[in-house]
C-alpha cells in the first residue's frame, strides 16, 4: 500500500466527549462527513471498559453502512485528556480510572483494528487547520475549544505541537478553565458581556505568550460566537471554528489517515497489551 493510500479512502473518526460519543465516516481528502454522524450518550461512570463498549457500538453502526471503510482500516479517536504514545496522562474532566490507561491498546483490542487516539482539542484543531477556518494560514494558528473544559491546539505551518493544555494556564491565581470555560460561565450564571471580560483576559494572555497569526474559537459555544466574539479585541484576527461539532471526528480520522503507517507498525491484534 502506498504511503498516501488512506488519503483517498473513507475512514471512521470517533469523538469521546463528556456527554456523548460521536462518530462519522470521513472523506479525508476534503474533510467532509459521508452520511450522518452517529452518537450514543457517554456512559456514567465513564470508566475505560464502559467507554470502550460505547465506542464499539458507534464503530459497529458506522461499519455496517454501505459507505463504510474496508474492514481493518485504521480508526481515529479523540479523548479529552493528554495522550502520549497512546496512554492517557491526564483526566481533568473524566473518570480518574483513565489515568495511565493505554487507550490505544484498549480500543484496538476491543475493535480488532488499529486505532490512533489523540487529544480532543488537538483533533478539532487539526481539522480546522486543514479544512476549516485555518486552512492555508501560514505560521502559528491557535485553536481554543470552550466546553466543559478549555482545550487548545497549537499548529505551526500545518504541524501540530500536541498536548499543549493551555486551558490549564494559571491566570490571576486560577486555573483558566475553572473560570473561562463554557461550563464555568453557566455555573457562575454570567451574561455574555460578563463572560467576554473573562475570555478577553485569557485570550490576551495567550496572544502575548504565543503571538499567533490567527486564533480560532471552537467547542460547544462556538455556535454562540456572535454573543461574545465581537467584544474580544486582539492584535490578530480571532474567528469562530467552522466545522462545529464535527471537528473532532474529522480531525481524528484525518490524523489516522496521515499516520497509518506508524499505527499499523505498532499494532498487533493481541489482547494482552494493556
Ligand atoms: C483537558 C484537555 C481537553 C480539554 C477539552 C481539559 O480539561 O485537560 O486535555 O482537551 O479539557 O476537553
py3Dmol code that shows the C-alpha trace and the ligand (Angstrom):
import py3Dmol

protein = """\
ATOM      1  CA  UNK A   1       0.000   0.000   0.000  1.00  0.00           C
ATOM      2  CA  UNK A   2       1.496   3.367  -0.938  1.00  0.00           C
ATOM      3  CA  UNK A   3       2.134   6.000   1.687  1.00  0.00           C
ATOM      4  CA  UNK A   4      -0.907   8.118   0.895  1.00  0.00           C
ATOM      5  CA  UNK A   5      -3.343   5.324   0.259  1.00  0.00           C
ATOM      6  CA  UNK A   6      -5.645   6.219   3.152  1.00  0.00           C
ATOM      7  CA  UNK A   7      -5.869   9.814   1.942  1.00  0.00           C
ATOM      8  CA  UNK A   8      -8.181   8.532  -0.798  1.00  0.00           C
ATOM      9  CA  UNK A   9     -10.365   6.245   1.269  1.00  0.00           C
ATOM     10  CA  UNK A  10     -13.086   6.815   3.852  1.00  0.00           C
ATOM     11  CA  UNK A  11     -12.039   6.495   7.491  1.00  0.00           C
ATOM     12  CA  UNK A  12     -14.042   6.443  10.715  1.00  0.00           C
ATOM     13  CA  UNK A  13     -13.440   9.148  13.328  1.00  0.00           C
ATOM     14  CA  UNK A  14     -14.919   8.937  16.845  1.00  0.00           C
ATOM     15  CA  UNK A  15     -15.020  11.804  19.347  1.00  0.00           C
ATOM     16  CA  UNK A  16     -15.242  10.847  23.033  1.00  0.00           C
ATOM     17  CA  UNK A  17     -16.880  13.676  24.984  1.00  0.00           C
ATOM     18  CA  UNK A  18     -18.327  14.173  28.446  1.00  0.00           C
ATOM     19  CA  UNK A  19     -21.960  13.902  27.317  1.00  0.00           C
ATOM     20  CA  UNK A  20     -21.814  11.994  24.034  1.00  0.00           C
ATOM     21  CA  UNK A  21     -19.608   9.717  21.973  1.00  0.00           C
ATOM     22  CA  UNK A  22     -19.998  10.736  18.327  1.00  0.00           C
ATOM     23  CA  UNK A  23     -18.661   9.095  15.221  1.00  0.00           C
ATOM     24  CA  UNK A  24     -18.765   9.560  11.493  1.00  0.00           C
ATOM     25  CA  UNK A  25     -17.307   8.296   8.237  1.00  0.00           C
ATOM     26  CA  UNK A  26     -14.954  10.909   6.847  1.00  0.00           C
ATOM     27  CA  UNK A  27     -13.651  11.657   3.383  1.00  0.00           C
ATOM     28  CA  UNK A  28     -10.205  12.816   4.489  1.00  0.00           C
ATOM     29  CA  UNK A  29      -9.445  14.451   1.150  1.00  0.00           C
ATOM     30  CA  UNK A  30     -11.917  17.259   1.763  1.00  0.00           C
ATOM     31  CA  UNK A  31     -12.766  16.762   5.439  1.00  0.00           C
ATOM     32  CA  UNK A  32     -16.444  16.076   4.782  1.00  0.00           C
ATOM     33  CA  UNK A  33     -18.624  13.522   6.501  1.00  0.00           C
ATOM     34  CA  UNK A  34     -20.103  10.768   4.324  1.00  0.00           C
ATOM     35  CA  UNK A  35     -23.605  10.352   5.717  1.00  0.00           C
ATOM     36  CA  UNK A  36     -24.918  11.371   9.108  1.00  0.00           C
ATOM     37  CA  UNK A  37     -22.874  11.205  12.319  1.00  0.00           C
ATOM     38  CA  UNK A  38     -23.971   8.611  14.892  1.00  0.00           C
ATOM     39  CA  UNK A  39     -23.954   9.306  18.618  1.00  0.00           C
ATOM     40  CA  UNK A  40     -24.603   7.496  21.885  1.00  0.00           C
ATOM     41  CA  UNK A  41     -24.705   9.027  25.384  1.00  0.00           C
ATOM     42  CA  UNK A  42     -21.447   8.817  27.333  1.00  0.00           C
ATOM     43  CA  UNK A  43     -21.934   6.075  29.958  1.00  0.00           C
ATOM     44  CA  UNK A  44     -21.747   7.071  33.610  1.00  0.00           C
ATOM     45  CA  UNK A  45     -19.438   6.343  35.301  1.00  0.00           C
ATOM     46  CA  UNK A  46     -17.286   6.843  32.207  1.00  0.00           C
ATOM     47  CA  UNK A  47     -14.793   4.116  33.011  1.00  0.00           C
ATOM     48  CA  UNK A  48     -12.402   2.683  30.406  1.00  0.00           C
ATOM     49  CA  UNK A  49     -14.429  -0.536  29.933  1.00  0.00           C
ATOM     50  CA  UNK A  50     -17.757   1.321  29.664  1.00  0.00           C
ATOM     51  CA  UNK A  51     -16.371   3.838  27.167  1.00  0.00           C
ATOM     52  CA  UNK A  52     -14.737   1.068  25.112  1.00  0.00           C
ATOM     53  CA  UNK A  53     -18.145  -0.628  24.924  1.00  0.00           C
ATOM     54  CA  UNK A  54     -19.827   2.584  23.695  1.00  0.00           C
ATOM     55  CA  UNK A  55     -17.065   3.306  21.167  1.00  0.00           C
ATOM     56  CA  UNK A  56     -17.576  -0.211  19.874  1.00  0.00           C
ATOM     57  CA  UNK A  57     -21.333   0.413  19.435  1.00  0.00           C
ATOM     58  CA  UNK A  58     -20.611   3.556  17.418  1.00  0.00           C
ATOM     59  CA  UNK A  59     -17.967   1.774  15.345  1.00  0.00           C
ATOM     60  CA  UNK A  60     -20.319  -1.164  14.647  1.00  0.00           C
ATOM     61  CA  UNK A  61     -23.137   1.109  13.472  1.00  0.00           C
ATOM     62  CA  UNK A  62     -20.851   3.053  11.139  1.00  0.00           C
ATOM     63  CA  UNK A  63     -19.072  -0.063   9.855  1.00  0.00           C
ATOM     64  CA  UNK A  64     -22.388  -1.602   8.758  1.00  0.00           C
ATOM     65  CA  UNK A  65     -23.131   1.266   6.347  1.00  0.00           C
ATOM     66  CA  UNK A  66     -22.542   0.875   2.605  1.00  0.00           C
ATOM     67  CA  UNK A  67     -20.025   3.749   2.549  1.00  0.00           C
ATOM     68  CA  UNK A  68     -18.019   2.241   5.452  1.00  0.00           C
ATOM     69  CA  UNK A  69     -14.237   1.824   5.218  1.00  0.00           C
ATOM     70  CA  UNK A  70     -12.770  -1.566   4.268  1.00  0.00           C
ATOM     71  CA  UNK A  71     -12.505  -3.918   7.274  1.00  0.00           C
ATOM     72  CA  UNK A  72      -9.252  -3.350   9.169  1.00  0.00           C
ATOM     73  CA  UNK A  73      -8.901   0.302   8.119  1.00  0.00           C
ATOM     74  CA  UNK A  74      -7.278   2.351  10.912  1.00  0.00           C
ATOM     75  CA  UNK A  75      -9.686   4.407  13.025  1.00  0.00           C
ATOM     76  CA  UNK A  76      -9.097   7.785  14.675  1.00  0.00           C
ATOM     77  CA  UNK A  77     -10.452   8.514  18.149  1.00  0.00           C
ATOM     78  CA  UNK A  78     -10.288  11.612  20.379  1.00  0.00           C
ATOM     79  CA  UNK A  79     -10.062  11.765  24.175  1.00  0.00           C
ATOM     80  CA  UNK A  80     -10.460  14.820  26.461  1.00  0.00           C
ATOM     81  CA  UNK A  81      -7.060  14.494  28.170  1.00  0.00           C
ATOM     82  CA  UNK A  82      -3.331  14.311  27.447  1.00  0.00           C
ATOM     83  CA  UNK A  83      -2.489  11.349  25.205  1.00  0.00           C
ATOM     84  CA  UNK A  84       1.137  10.374  24.933  1.00  0.00           C
ATOM     85  CA  UNK A  85       2.076   7.362  22.821  1.00  0.00           C
ATOM     86  CA  UNK A  86      -1.446   6.005  23.244  1.00  0.00           C
ATOM     87  CA  UNK A  87      -1.543   6.405  27.045  1.00  0.00           C
ATOM     88  CA  UNK A  88      -3.895   8.746  28.956  1.00  0.00           C
ATOM     89  CA  UNK A  89      -1.808  11.107  31.093  1.00  0.00           C
ATOM     90  CA  UNK A  90      -4.437  13.490  32.474  1.00  0.00           C
ATOM     91  CA  UNK A  91      -8.089  13.184  33.428  1.00  0.00           C
ATOM     92  CA  UNK A  92      -9.298  16.669  34.424  1.00  0.00           C
ATOM     93  CA  UNK A  93     -12.937  16.170  33.421  1.00  0.00           C
ATOM     94  CA  UNK A  94     -13.185  12.392  33.055  1.00  0.00           C
ATOM     95  CA  UNK A  95     -13.192   9.348  35.345  1.00  0.00           C
ATOM     96  CA  UNK A  96      -9.845   9.191  37.157  1.00  0.00           C
ATOM     97  CA  UNK A  97      -9.536   5.471  36.416  1.00  0.00           C
ATOM     98  CA  UNK A  98      -8.424   6.539  32.925  1.00  0.00           C
ATOM     99  CA  UNK A  99      -5.061   7.730  34.219  1.00  0.00           C
ATOM    100  CA  UNK A 100      -2.211   5.681  32.720  1.00  0.00           C
ATOM    101  CA  UNK A 101      -4.607   3.523  30.673  1.00  0.00           C
ATOM    102  CA  UNK A 102      -3.243   2.613  27.260  1.00  0.00           C
ATOM    103  CA  UNK A 103      -6.380   3.706  25.421  1.00  0.00           C
ATOM    104  CA  UNK A 104      -4.981   2.780  22.013  1.00  0.00           C
ATOM    105  CA  UNK A 105      -4.300  -0.783  23.116  1.00  0.00           C
ATOM    106  CA  UNK A 106      -7.684  -0.999  24.865  1.00  0.00           C
ATOM    107  CA  UNK A 107      -9.667   0.178  21.821  1.00  0.00           C
ATOM    108  CA  UNK A 108      -7.562  -1.704  19.275  1.00  0.00           C
ATOM    109  CA  UNK A 109      -8.150  -4.949  21.145  1.00  0.00           C
ATOM    110  CA  UNK A 110     -11.878  -4.220  21.596  1.00  0.00           C
ATOM    111  CA  UNK A 111     -12.440  -3.272  17.946  1.00  0.00           C
ATOM    112  CA  UNK A 112      -9.946  -5.636  16.345  1.00  0.00           C
ATOM    113  CA  UNK A 113      -8.349  -2.935  14.213  1.00  0.00           C
ATOM    114  CA  UNK A 114      -5.607  -0.331  14.547  1.00  0.00           C
ATOM    115  CA  UNK A 115      -6.715   2.773  16.447  1.00  0.00           C
ATOM    116  CA  UNK A 116      -4.966   6.118  16.846  1.00  0.00           C
ATOM    117  CA  UNK A 117      -6.075   8.253  19.783  1.00  0.00           C
ATOM    118  CA  UNK A 118      -5.326  11.964  20.097  1.00  0.00           C
ATOM    119  CA  UNK A 119      -6.426  14.757  22.408  1.00  0.00           C
ATOM    120  CA  UNK A 120      -9.880  16.142  21.527  1.00  0.00           C
ATOM    121  CA  UNK A 121      -8.762  19.760  21.073  1.00  0.00           C
ATOM    122  CA  UNK A 122      -5.762  18.650  19.012  1.00  0.00           C
ATOM    123  CA  UNK A 123      -8.135  16.746  16.711  1.00  0.00           C
ATOM    124  CA  UNK A 124     -10.505  19.697  16.389  1.00  0.00           C
ATOM    125  CA  UNK A 125      -7.546  21.993  15.780  1.00  0.00           C
ATOM    126  CA  UNK A 126      -6.074  19.801  13.066  1.00  0.00           C
ATOM    127  CA  UNK A 127      -9.452  19.685  11.325  1.00  0.00           C
ATOM    128  CA  UNK A 128      -9.851  23.475  11.469  1.00  0.00           C
ATOM    129  CA  UNK A 129      -6.280  23.991  10.258  1.00  0.00           C
ATOM    130  CA  UNK A 130      -6.638  21.515   7.383  1.00  0.00           C
ATOM    131  CA  UNK A 131     -10.194  22.063   6.220  1.00  0.00           C
ATOM    132  CA  UNK A 132     -11.731  24.891   8.227  1.00  0.00           C
ATOM    133  CA  UNK A 133     -11.117  28.420   9.485  1.00  0.00           C
ATOM    134  CA  UNK A 134      -7.318  27.979   9.476  1.00  0.00           C
ATOM    135  CA  UNK A 135      -6.907  26.399   6.038  1.00  0.00           C
ATOM    136  CA  UNK A 136      -3.981  27.939   4.181  1.00  0.00           C
ATOM    137  CA  UNK A 137      -2.845  30.125   7.093  1.00  0.00           C
ATOM    138  CA  UNK A 138       0.956  30.168   7.480  1.00  0.00           C
ATOM    139  CA  UNK A 139       2.654  30.491  10.874  1.00  0.00           C
ATOM    140  CA  UNK A 140       1.100  29.728  14.236  1.00  0.00           C
ATOM    141  CA  UNK A 141      -2.621  29.042  14.491  1.00  0.00           C
ATOM    142  CA  UNK A 142      -4.124  28.565  17.940  1.00  0.00           C
ATOM    143  CA  UNK A 143      -7.417  26.769  18.313  1.00  0.00           C
ATOM    144  CA  UNK A 144      -9.099  27.176  21.696  1.00  0.00           C
ATOM    145  CA  UNK A 145     -12.129  24.994  22.466  1.00  0.00           C
ATOM    146  CA  UNK A 146     -14.611  26.219  25.064  1.00  0.00           C
ATOM    147  CA  UNK A 147     -16.735  23.452  26.550  1.00  0.00           C
ATOM    148  CA  UNK A 148     -16.750  21.548  29.845  1.00  0.00           C
ATOM    149  CA  UNK A 149     -13.063  22.429  29.995  1.00  0.00           C
ATOM    150  CA  UNK A 150     -10.828  24.545  27.782  1.00  0.00           C
ATOM    151  CA  UNK A 151      -8.813  22.688  25.176  1.00  0.00           C
ATOM    152  CA  UNK A 152      -6.067  24.000  22.933  1.00  0.00           C
ATOM    153  CA  UNK A 153      -4.337  23.073  19.700  1.00  0.00           C
ATOM    154  CA  UNK A 154      -1.072  24.739  18.691  1.00  0.00           C
ATOM    155  CA  UNK A 155      -0.438  24.400  14.970  1.00  0.00           C
ATOM    156  CA  UNK A 156       2.602  25.828  13.245  1.00  0.00           C
ATOM    157  CA  UNK A 157       2.674  25.819   9.426  1.00  0.00           C
ATOM    158  CA  UNK A 158       0.167  22.965   9.480  1.00  0.00           C
ATOM    159  CA  UNK A 159       2.080  20.861  12.025  1.00  0.00           C
ATOM    160  CA  UNK A 160       0.575  20.173  15.419  1.00  0.00           C
ATOM    161  CA  UNK A 161       2.530  20.537  18.666  1.00  0.00           C
ATOM    162  CA  UNK A 162       0.410  18.071  20.665  1.00  0.00           C
ATOM    163  CA  UNK A 163      -0.954  18.263  24.218  1.00  0.00           C
ATOM    164  CA  UNK A 164      -0.437  21.981  24.845  1.00  0.00           C
ATOM    165  CA  UNK A 165      -3.146  22.116  27.584  1.00  0.00           C
ATOM    166  CA  UNK A 166      -3.469  25.910  27.521  1.00  0.00           C
ATOM    167  CA  UNK A 167      -6.805  25.595  29.314  1.00  0.00           C
ATOM    168  CA  UNK A 168      -4.819  24.889  32.473  1.00  0.00           C
ATOM    169  CA  UNK A 169      -2.763  28.096  32.414  1.00  0.00           C
ATOM    170  CA  UNK A 170      -2.923  29.805  35.770  1.00  0.00           C
ATOM    171  CA  UNK A 171      -4.375  33.283  35.416  1.00  0.00           C
ATOM    172  CA  UNK A 172      -4.929  35.627  38.380  1.00  0.00           C
ATOM    173  CA  UNK A 173      -4.443  32.641  40.683  1.00  0.00           C
ATOM    174  CA  UNK A 174      -6.991  30.417  38.953  1.00  0.00           C
ATOM    175  CA  UNK A 175      -6.815  27.508  36.566  1.00  0.00           C
ATOM    176  CA  UNK A 176      -8.137  29.245  33.405  1.00  0.00           C
ATOM    177  CA  UNK A 177     -10.721  26.587  32.540  1.00  0.00           C
ATOM    178  CA  UNK A 178     -12.271  26.832  36.006  1.00  0.00           C
ATOM    179  CA  UNK A 179     -13.256  30.453  35.172  1.00  0.00           C
ATOM    180  CA  UNK A 180     -13.449  30.807  31.395  1.00  0.00           C
ATOM    181  CA  UNK A 181     -14.847  27.524  30.014  1.00  0.00           C
ATOM    182  CA  UNK A 182     -18.414  27.365  28.732  1.00  0.00           C
ATOM    183  CA  UNK A 183     -19.345  25.248  31.761  1.00  0.00           C
ATOM    184  CA  UNK A 184     -17.786  27.821  34.122  1.00  0.00           C
ATOM    185  CA  UNK A 185     -19.936  30.555  32.512  1.00  0.00           C
ATOM    186  CA  UNK A 186     -23.056  28.504  33.172  1.00  0.00           C
ATOM    187  CA  UNK A 187     -22.017  27.601  36.720  1.00  0.00           C
ATOM    188  CA  UNK A 188     -21.445  31.259  37.563  1.00  0.00           C
ATOM    189  CA  UNK A 189     -24.605  32.407  35.735  1.00  0.00           C
ATOM    190  CA  UNK A 190     -22.645  35.027  33.751  1.00  0.00           C
ATOM    191  CA  UNK A 191     -24.148  37.120  30.969  1.00  0.00           C
ATOM    192  CA  UNK A 192     -22.330  37.054  27.633  1.00  0.00           C
ATOM    193  CA  UNK A 193     -20.913  40.515  28.373  1.00  0.00           C
ATOM    194  CA  UNK A 194     -19.544  39.391  31.735  1.00  0.00           C
ATOM    195  CA  UNK A 195     -18.150  36.245  30.174  1.00  0.00           C
ATOM    196  CA  UNK A 196     -16.493  38.254  27.388  1.00  0.00           C
ATOM    197  CA  UNK A 197     -14.394  40.095  30.002  1.00  0.00           C
ATOM    198  CA  UNK A 198     -13.026  36.796  31.349  1.00  0.00           C
ATOM    199  CA  UNK A 199     -12.351  35.483  27.866  1.00  0.00           C
ATOM    200  CA  UNK A 200     -10.621  38.734  26.916  1.00  0.00           C
ATOM    201  CA  UNK A 201      -8.244  38.378  29.869  1.00  0.00           C
ATOM    202  CA  UNK A 202      -7.499  34.764  28.990  1.00  0.00           C
ATOM    203  CA  UNK A 203      -7.102  35.199  25.241  1.00  0.00           C
ATOM    204  CA  UNK A 204      -4.965  38.368  25.575  1.00  0.00           C
ATOM    205  CA  UNK A 205      -2.584  36.407  27.773  1.00  0.00           C
ATOM    206  CA  UNK A 206      -2.385  33.588  25.263  1.00  0.00           C
ATOM    207  CA  UNK A 207      -1.824  36.045  22.433  1.00  0.00           C
ATOM    208  CA  UNK A 208       1.006  37.663  24.403  1.00  0.00           C
ATOM    209  CA  UNK A 209       2.678  34.294  25.101  1.00  0.00           C
ATOM    210  CA  UNK A 210       2.468  32.805  21.603  1.00  0.00           C
ATOM    211  CA  UNK A 211       1.941  35.621  19.050  1.00  0.00           C
ATOM    212  CA  UNK A 212      -0.214  33.513  16.736  1.00  0.00           C
ATOM    213  CA  UNK A 213      -1.285  34.653  13.269  1.00  0.00           C
ATOM    214  CA  UNK A 214      -4.844  33.536  13.933  1.00  0.00           C
ATOM    215  CA  UNK A 215      -6.955  32.436  16.891  1.00  0.00           C
ATOM    216  CA  UNK A 216      -9.889  30.096  16.230  1.00  0.00           C
ATOM    217  CA  UNK A 217     -12.512  29.586  18.922  1.00  0.00           C
ATOM    218  CA  UNK A 218     -14.235  26.201  18.867  1.00  0.00           C
ATOM    219  CA  UNK A 219     -16.161  23.903  21.190  1.00  0.00           C
ATOM    220  CA  UNK A 220     -19.855  23.856  22.022  1.00  0.00           C
ATOM    221  CA  UNK A 221     -20.270  27.613  22.366  1.00  0.00           C
ATOM    222  CA  UNK A 222     -18.664  28.489  19.031  1.00  0.00           C
ATOM    223  CA  UNK A 223     -22.295  28.434  17.863  1.00  0.00           C
ATOM    224  CA  UNK A 224     -22.937  31.464  20.103  1.00  0.00           C
ATOM    225  CA  UNK A 225     -19.791  33.268  18.882  1.00  0.00           C
ATOM    226  CA  UNK A 226     -21.833  36.314  17.823  1.00  0.00           C
ATOM    227  CA  UNK A 227     -22.672  36.861  21.525  1.00  0.00           C
ATOM    228  CA  UNK A 228     -19.097  37.205  22.756  1.00  0.00           C
ATOM    229  CA  UNK A 229     -16.509  37.338  19.950  1.00  0.00           C
ATOM    230  CA  UNK A 230     -17.418  40.902  18.844  1.00  0.00           C
ATOM    231  CA  UNK A 231     -16.365  42.047  22.362  1.00  0.00           C
ATOM    232  CA  UNK A 232     -12.926  40.407  22.199  1.00  0.00           C
ATOM    233  CA  UNK A 233     -10.136  42.612  20.886  1.00  0.00           C
ATOM    234  CA  UNK A 234      -6.803  41.032  19.969  1.00  0.00           C
ATOM    235  CA  UNK A 235      -3.972  42.281  17.737  1.00  0.00           C
ATOM    236  CA  UNK A 236      -4.573  39.315  15.450  1.00  0.00           C
ATOM    237  CA  UNK A 237      -7.777  38.001  13.858  1.00  0.00           C
ATOM    238  CA  UNK A 238      -9.997  35.849  16.053  1.00  0.00           C
ATOM    239  CA  UNK A 239     -12.699  33.805  14.325  1.00  0.00           C
ATOM    240  CA  UNK A 240     -15.183  31.038  15.217  1.00  0.00           C
ATOM    241  CA  UNK A 241     -14.489  27.446  14.200  1.00  0.00           C
ATOM    242  CA  UNK A 242     -16.405  26.444  11.088  1.00  0.00           C
ATOM    243  CA  UNK A 243     -16.582  22.655  11.492  1.00  0.00           C
ATOM    244  CA  UNK A 244     -18.578  22.961  14.716  1.00  0.00           C
ATOM    245  CA  UNK A 245     -19.459  19.708  16.391  1.00  0.00           C
ATOM    246  CA  UNK A 246     -17.857  17.557  13.744  1.00  0.00           C
ATOM    247  CA  UNK A 247     -14.303  18.934  14.028  1.00  0.00           C
ATOM    248  CA  UNK A 248     -13.168  16.208  16.456  1.00  0.00           C
ATOM    249  CA  UNK A 249     -14.495  13.378  14.274  1.00  0.00           C
ATOM    250  CA  UNK A 250     -12.905  14.853  11.152  1.00  0.00           C
ATOM    251  CA  UNK A 251      -9.569  15.634  12.807  1.00  0.00           C
ATOM    252  CA  UNK A 252      -9.294  12.162  14.347  1.00  0.00           C
ATOM    253  CA  UNK A 253      -9.969  10.448  11.013  1.00  0.00           C
ATOM    254  CA  UNK A 254      -7.526  12.756   9.220  1.00  0.00           C
ATOM    255  CA  UNK A 255      -4.800  12.011  11.736  1.00  0.00           C
ATOM    256  CA  UNK A 256      -5.358   8.247  11.462  1.00  0.00           C
ATOM    257  CA  UNK A 257      -5.041   8.564   7.669  1.00  0.00           C
ATOM    258  CA  UNK A 258      -1.817  10.571   7.890  1.00  0.00           C
ATOM    259  CA  UNK A 259      -0.235   8.303  10.491  1.00  0.00           C
ATOM    260  CA  UNK A 260      -1.496   4.971   9.241  1.00  0.00           C
ATOM    261  CA  UNK A 261       1.965   3.514   8.697  1.00  0.00           C
ATOM    262  CA  UNK A 262       3.063   4.251  12.241  1.00  0.00           C
ATOM    263  CA  UNK A 263      -0.251   2.950  13.611  1.00  0.00           C
ATOM    264  CA  UNK A 264      -0.012  -0.271  11.626  1.00  0.00           C
ATOM    265  CA  UNK A 265       3.616  -0.829  12.603  1.00  0.00           C
ATOM    266  CA  UNK A 266       2.873  -0.850  16.344  1.00  0.00           C
ATOM    267  CA  UNK A 267      -0.461  -2.586  16.084  1.00  0.00           C
ATOM    268  CA  UNK A 268      -0.723  -6.239  16.993  1.00  0.00           C
ATOM    269  CA  UNK A 269      -4.215  -7.699  17.354  1.00  0.00           C
ATOM    270  CA  UNK A 270      -3.385  -9.146  20.753  1.00  0.00           C
ATOM    271  CA  UNK A 271      -5.485  -8.741  23.902  1.00  0.00           C
ATOM    272  CA  UNK A 272      -2.684  -8.785  26.462  1.00  0.00           C
ATOM    273  CA  UNK A 273      -1.118  -5.432  25.624  1.00  0.00           C
ATOM    274  CA  UNK A 274      -2.817  -3.354  28.320  1.00  0.00           C
TER     275      UNK A 274
END
"""
ligand_1 = """\
12
LIG
C -8.284 18.734 29.312
C -7.816 18.787 27.876
C -9.013 18.794 26.935
C -9.953 19.911 27.315
C -11.198 19.922 26.447
C -9.232 19.866 29.561
O -9.688 19.816 30.889
O -7.202 18.813 30.211
O -6.981 17.692 27.601
O -8.559 18.964 25.625
O -10.350 19.807 28.660
O -11.906 18.740 26.557
"""
view = py3Dmol.view(width=600, height=400)
view.addModel(protein, "pdb")
view.setStyle({"model": 0}, {"cartoon": {"style": "trace"}})
view.addModel(ligand_1, "xyz")
view.setStyle({"model": 1}, {"stick": {}})
view.zoomTo()
view.show()
